Amino acid sequence: MTVETKIETVQSTGSCCSADGPCHDTGTGAQAGGVTTVYQVSGMTCGHCEGAVSSEISEIAGVTSVKAVAATGLVTVVSDAPLDEDAVRAAVDEAGYELVGRA
């Protein structure tokens, strides 16, 4: 894949993968605007873990986007304003994982 093709693919699909690829963006990626914060979460091992963490954090008021990656333990959160870290910690705890802190 050339750089130009990759850029066109990302612009049209939101992902560098094909629409049926395993890492196709499902709309939970970072959005333009807002505050982006990356957190380190321990204990995530699979897609189910990513979904559980994303779901709980998404319920925090002002959150517009969450992208959790089990392989790295990183969770990228886009929100209207900076989030209270205690609220993020509580959401991650509710999902059954541990918030290590900001990455």
N, C-alpha and C positions, 0 to 999 in steps of 0.2 A: 504494500500500500504506500503510495507516495504521500508526502506531506500535504499536498493540495487535496488529494482524495480524502485523507484523514480529516482535514479541516472541514471539507464539504459534508462528510458523514456526521461529524460532531454537530455542525450547524443544523443539519436536517433532522437528526434523530436524538441529539442530546447525549450521544455516546459514541465512542470509537468502535464499538462492536456493531455487528449487524442487528437488525431488529429482533431476530430470533436467537441472538447470542446469549451466553450465560451472564454477561455483565451489562446487558441492555439497561439503560436508564429508565426507571419506571416513574419518573417525575418527582422523586424525592431528593434530587440533587440540589446543590446550591443555586439560589436565584439571585438576580441582580438586585442591588440595594439592600438595606438592612445591615445588621451586625452579624458577622460570621465568627463563630467561636469553635475551636476544635478541642475536644476533650479526649482523655485517655480513659478507656473503660476496660477493666480486667474481667476475664471469665467468658467472653464471647468466643464461640468456636465454630459457628455455622450460620447459615441464612436465617434459621429460626431465631437465633440469638439476636441477629441484626434487626429482625422484624420486631421482636419484643422490646428492645431498647428504643428503637425508632418510634414505635407506637406510644410508649409511655412519655417520651420527651415531647412528642408532637402534641400532647394534651396540655402542655404548659402554655398559658396565655401569652400571645405574641410570637410564638414559634411559627415560622412559615415554611421551614424545610428542615429535614433531618436525613443524614446519610451516615449509616453505621457500616463499618468494614471489620468483620471478625478477624481477618488475617492480620491486621495491624493493630486492632483494638481502638482505632480512632473513630470518633463520632463527630461529624461536622454539623453544626446547628446554625441555621440562619434565623434571626429573629428581628422583630421591629425595633427592639431596644436591647441593651445588655440584660442578660438573664441573671437572676439570683442563683449563685452556685448551689445553695442549699436546696433550691427547688429542683435543679438538675440532679443533684445527688439523690434526693428523695425519689425522683422518677426512675433513675437507674436502679436504685435499691428495690423499688416496687417490681421492676422487671426481673429481679433476681441476680443482678450483677453489681460490681463495685466501681464507683467513680474514683479514679486515681487522682484526677485533677485536670487542669488545662494542659494540652500537649504543647 
